[in-house]
Amino acid sequence: MDEKIINRVAKSELITLDLSDYAPSKEIIELDLKQFLFDGIALKEKDFRQLLKEFNFNNYKHKAVAVFCSSDCVIPMWAYMLVTSLIRGVTSEIFFGEKNLVFQQLFLQNIENITASDFQNKKVIIKGCANIPLSEDLYIAITKKINPFVNSLMFGEACSAVPIYKKRKK
């Protein structure tokens, strides 16, 4: 019994695509506008502008900034514009929403930037397990992106892949 075990998966033409490889690497930091509100519940323009003027934005340098307000109050649109105008000189990546939403947006951008033609006529498996939580949006985005190019698309692991798409032979 000296038969050598052959890893047929490793020798196959399958490409395993791990979505977590496209997770944003840039640090995302939140900027909650609540700290600039009067008693945390009302925006007074003069006070708001003064607090922003005195605020040290250097902590946001070279980071993706998630701007939101955790207070249950009405924030006028110009307030978000003002904050963006002030922080723009420190960082160029400014988004509306909490950190988890911005993480998702950046993740989707990374998937959108994939060169789908790299998968032309390939057999691709989208990994089902990852070390970070992956949303349905991400799986939909990658499917839309590469489906027109691949010969076949599967989900899971090579040993137990679920077929998603197979190009018809002409």
N, C-alpha and C positions, 0 to 999 in steps of 0.2 A: 504494500500500500504506500508507495512512494509517489503517488500522484500529487502533482503540484496544484494547489488551489489557485484558480484564476479569477481575478476580480473583473467580471464582465462589465460591471457598471463603470469602472475606471477606464476600461478600454473602449467603451461606447462613445458615440458622438454626442451624448447628452450634455447639455449645458445646464448646470444648476445655478439658478439665480437667487441669491439671498437678498431679500428686500432690505434687511437691516444694514446692508452695505451702503445704502443710499440715504441713511439717516443723516440729518444735518450734523456737521461737526462743530459748527460755530456755537459758542455759548449764547444762550438766550436769557436775557434779563428783563424782568418786568418793571414797568413804570406805572404805578397806580396813581391816578390823578386825585384820589381821595385825600391824599396828604396836602394838596394845595387848596382844598375847599374850606370854607368857613364852617367850623364845627363838624367837618367831614360830611356835610349834607347840602351845602349851598355854594354855588360859585358866585363870588363877588369879583367882578372884573378887575378892579384896581388891586385888590389883595392878591388875586390869582396871578396877575402879571408880576407883581412885586416878588412873590414867593418863587416864581419861576426864574426871575432875574437873579435871585440870590442862590438858587439851587446849583450844586456842583454836579454837572453832568459827566465829569471825568470817569466815574465808575462805569459808564456805558460805552466807553471807547472800544472800538473794534468788536463790538458785540451786536447781536441782533436784539432789537428792543421791541418788547411787547407792551404797547400802550393800551391801557384800559382804565375803567373806574369801577371799583368794587362797591362804591356807595350807590344806594338805590335812589338816584336823583337824576334830573335831566342835565346833561352836559351839552352845551351848544357846540355845533360843528366847528366853529371858529377856534374853540379851545384846543381841539385835536390838531387843527392846522397850526396854531401857535406853538404848541409843544413840538410838533414835527419840525417847524422852522428853526426852533432853538437847538434841537438835538441833532439836526441834520449835519451840522459842522463837526460833530463828534463821531457819528456813525452814519452809514448810508442805508443800513437795513433797519427800517422802522415799519412795524406792522400794528394793526389794530387787533386787540384780543389778548387773552391771557396766554401764558407761556405754552400750555399744551396745544392751544389752537395755532399759535405761531409755529410751533414744532411741526405740526401737521402740514401747514402751508409750505414750509421750507422743504419738507420731505417730498411733497407733491411736486414742487419745483425741480428737485433733484431727479425725480423719475421722469418728468417732462423733458429734461435735458439729456436723457439717454439717447444715444444714436441707435435708433431702432433697426436701421439697415445692417448693423453688426450681427443681427440675429437672422439675417436673410437665409431662408431654407434650412434653418437649424431646428433641432429638437431641444425644447427648453422645458425645464421643470422649475416652477416657482416654489421655493422652499416653504413649507407650511409652518415650521416652528422657527422662532427667532428669540434672541435674548432680550428684545424689547417688545412692548406691545405694538401690534400692527393693526390698523383699522381696515375696515372694508374698503374705504376710499382708496387706499394704497393698492390693494389687489385689483380693484376696478381700473385704476390709472395704468398699472403696468400691463394689464390685459389689453386695454385700448391701444396702448403705445406699441406693443410688439406683435400683437395678434396678426395684423396684415402681412407681416414679414416671415413668420415662422412656418416650418413644415408641420410641427406639432407643438402643442402647449399642454403641459400637465401641471398638477398641483400636488405637493407633498414631498415624498422622498423617492428615490429611484426604486427602492424595494417595494413600495406600495403607492405608486403615483395614481392620481385620479385624472383620467383624460379629460381635457377641456375642449381642445380643438385639434382637428387633423385636416390638413389641406387635401382636397380631393385631387386624385391623379387625373391628368387630362388624357 
